[in-house]
Amino acid sequence: GRDVSNSRNVMMRIGLETSLAEDVVDMLIEGDVTESPDTFQWIPFVDTKEIELSEGDGTKSITVKLRDSAGNVSEPASTAIVLDRSVPSSASININDGADYTESHQVTLSLSAKSAREMYISGDIVRNDNTFRWVPFQMNYEARLTEGEGEKTVYAVFRNGVDNESDEVKAQIILDFSPPAIVSIRAFDVSDETDDDLNFHSGQQILIQA
């Protein structure tokens, strides 16, 4: 089985030689497990049993004893598993070092998350082999924004070695190809704003507003 679990519910399998399995009638499950009708008392033997580990992350020890039809009890057999429900922390993403605008579809994502082994990038970016799927974590990734000007949002989720996921984080940037447009222009005397008839003389100080 797995040495690490991110869930308290685990599947326990008991392997026996065929000749011995025929004589076993009961089993007793003890250790770092939740008390239930299947634990801490004799129950009919099955080779597979789902059990719930005790609360709290860390190493959990599970002990099993078997009993045959004559009432003979086996020596205890033990196994251990680590319960780890921790998630990648300090998750963050930014686009082009936090820039508000970009004139290019091609952008650089800066990613960070403690204990992350994988990442899932989605949002207003082009789908390829490294987006919209789990891929190995990397701190910098070149992505291409989707077509069309406007605000683009990119999302990231991070996952550790036992598949625990971080909260989703996001970043925005505005894709803008349009140059500034002068809608109107006005010129007037610095000392008299009403003097804006565009008939100015040499040496006159004027102010231009666009």
NORNORDA-V323081 format. One record per residue. N is the residue number from 1. RES is the residue in one letter. D_LAST is the distance of its C-alpha to the last C-alpha in Angstrom with 1 decimal. Layout:
n = <N;N>
res = <RES;RES>
d_last = <D_LAST;D_LAST>
//
This chain:
n = <1;2;3;4;5;6;7;8;9;10;11;12;13;14;15;16;17;18;19;20;21;22;23;24;25;26;27;28;29;30;31;32;33;34;35;36;37;38;39;40;41;42;43;44;45;46;47;48;49;50;51;52;53;54;55;56;57;58;59;60;61;62;63;64;65;66;67;68;69;70;71;72;73;74;75;76;77;78;79;80;81;82;83;84;85;86;87;88;89;90;91;92;93;94;95;96;97;98;99;100;101;102;103;104;105;106;107;108;109;110;111;112;113;114;115;116;117;118;119;120;121;122;123;124;125;126;127;128;129;130;131;132;133;134;135;136;137;138;139;140;141;142;143;144;145;146;147;148;149;150;151;152;153;154;155;156;157;158;159;160;161;162;163;164;165;166;167;168;169;170;171;172;173;174;175;176;177;178;179;180;181;182;183;184;185;186;187;188;189;190;191;192;193;194;195;196;197;198;199;200;201;202;203;204;205;206;207;208;209;210>
res = <G;R;D;V;S;N;S;R;N;V;M;M;R;I;G;L;E;T;S;L;A;E;D;V;V;D;M;L;I;E;G;D;V;T;E;S;P;D;T;F;Q;W;I;P;F;V;D;T;K;E;I;E;L;S;E;G;D;G;T;K;S;I;T;V;K;L;R;D;S;A;G;N;V;S;E;P;A;S;T;A;I;V;L;D;R;S;V;P;S;S;A;S;I;N;I;N;D;G;A;D;Y;T;E;S;H;Q;V;T;L;S;L;S;A;K;S;A;R;E;M;Y;I;S;G;D;I;V;R;N;D;N;T;F;R;W;V;P;F;Q;M;N;Y;E;A;R;L;T;E;G;E;G;E;K;T;V;Y;A;V;F;R;N;G;V;D;N;E;S;D;E;V;K;A;Q;I;I;L;D;F;S;P;P;A;I;V;S;I;R;A;F;D;V;S;D;E;T;D;D;D;L;N;F;H;S;G;Q;Q;I;L;I;Q;A>
d_last = <72.2;68.9;69.0;65.8;64.7;61.6;63.5;66.5;68.1;69.9;72.6;75.8;78.2;81.8;83.6;87.4;90.1;91.3;94.8;93.6;91.1;94.0;95.6;92.4;92.1;89.9;87.1;85.6;82.0;81.1;78.6;74.9;74.7;74.2;77.4;78.0;80.9;80.5;80.6;83.2;86.0;88.0;86.6;87.7;86.8;83.9;82.5;78.8;77.5;74.0;73.8;71.3;70.7;70.8;67.6;65.6;64.4;66.7;69.9;72.1;75.8;77.7;81.5;83.7;87.5;89.6;92.8;95.4;97.9;100.5;98.3;97.6;94.3;92.4;91.0;87.3;84.6;81.2;77.7;74.4;70.8;67.6;65.4;61.8;59.1;56.4;53.0;50.4;48.5;45.2;43.6;39.9;37.4;33.9;31.8;30.5;31.4;29.4;26.0;23.6;22.4;24.0;23.4;27.2;29.9;32.2;32.1;34.5;36.1;37.6;40.6;43.0;46.1;49.3;52.4;50.6;52.4;50.4;46.9;45.6;42.0;40.4;37.2;34.4;36.0;38.1;41.8;44.1;47.2;45.5;43.5;44.8;48.2;49.8;49.5;50.5;48.1;45.8;43.2;40.6;40.1;37.9;36.7;34.8;32.4;33.0;31.0;27.9;24.6;24.2;26.1;29.4;32.3;35.2;38.5;41.4;45.0;47.5;51.3;54.1;57.5;59.1;56.3;54.9;51.2;48.4;45.9;43.0;39.8;36.4;32.9;29.6;26.8;23.9;24.2;20.8;20.7;17.3;14.6;11.0;9.6;6.3;7.3;5.7;4.3;6.4;8.8;11.8;15.0;15.2;18.4;17.7;14.6;16.5;16.5;13.5;15.7;14.5;18.1;18.1;21.2;22.1;21.8;19.4;16.8;13.3;10.1;6.6;3.8;0.0>
//
